[in-house]
Amino acid sequence: MAEQAPFPLRPYRCELCRAWHLTSRTKGMRLPRFETERRRTQKQTAS
């Protein structure tokens, strides 16, 4: 689901319910592998 979103989504573990949720907040979070690969391919096609 996060891979198909038109904007970056990051999974995070909720401290209240201990379940995983998605957020669009990205400050201080690592990029997931699919996001780094997406950016790499976009950079190559732009060049």
C-alpha contacts under 8 A as a table, 3 or more apart, distances in Angstrom:
res1	aa1	res2	aa2	distance
1	M	4	Q	5.38
1	M	5	A	6.61
2	A	5	A	5.42
2	A	8	P	7.30
2	A	9	L	5.41
2	A	10	R	7.11
2	A	22	L	7.61
3	E	9	L	7.86
3	E	34	F	6.89
3	E	35	E	7.60
5	A	8	P	6.84
5	A	9	L	7.20
7	F	24	S	7.54
8	P	24	S	5.97
8	P	26	T	7.80
8	P	35	E	7.76
9	L	22	L	6.02
9	L	23	T	5.40
9	L	24	S	4.62
9	L	25	R	7.46
9	L	26	T	7.80
10	R	22	L	5.37
10	R	23	T	5.29
10	R	24	S	6.20
10	R	25	R	7.38
10	R	26	T	7.07
10	R	31	L	7.96
10	R	32	P	7.69
11	P	20	W	6.33
11	P	21	H	5.52
11	P	22	L	4.48
11	P	23	T	6.38
12	Y	20	W	5.52
12	Y	21	H	5.55
12	Y	22	L	6.24
12	Y	23	T	7.28
13	R	18	R	5.85
13	R	19	A	5.65
13	R	20	W	4.52
13	R	21	H	6.39
14	C	17	C	5.77
14	C	18	R	4.90
14	C	19	A	5.55
14	C	20	W	6.11
14	C	21	H	6.85
15	E	18	R	5.42
23	T	26	T	7.87
26	T	29	M	5.41
26	T	30	R	7.98
31	L	35	E	6.11
31	L	36	T	6.44
32	P	35	E	5.40
32	P	36	T	6.57
33	R	36	T	5.25
33	R	37	E	6.24
34	F	37	E	5.13
34	F	38	R	6.03
35	E	38	R	4.96
35	E	39	R	6.20
36	T	39	R	5.20
36	T	40	R	6.10
37	E	40	R	4.99
37	E	41	T	6.21
38	R	41	T	5.34
38	R	42	Q	6.22
39	R	42	Q	5.05
39	R	43	K	6.06
40	R	43	K	5.14
40	R	44	Q	6.27
41	T	44	Q	5.06
41	T	45	T	6.18
42	Q	45	T	5.23
42	Q	46	A	6.14
43	K	46	A	5.16
43	K	47	S	6.40
44	Q	47	S	5.30
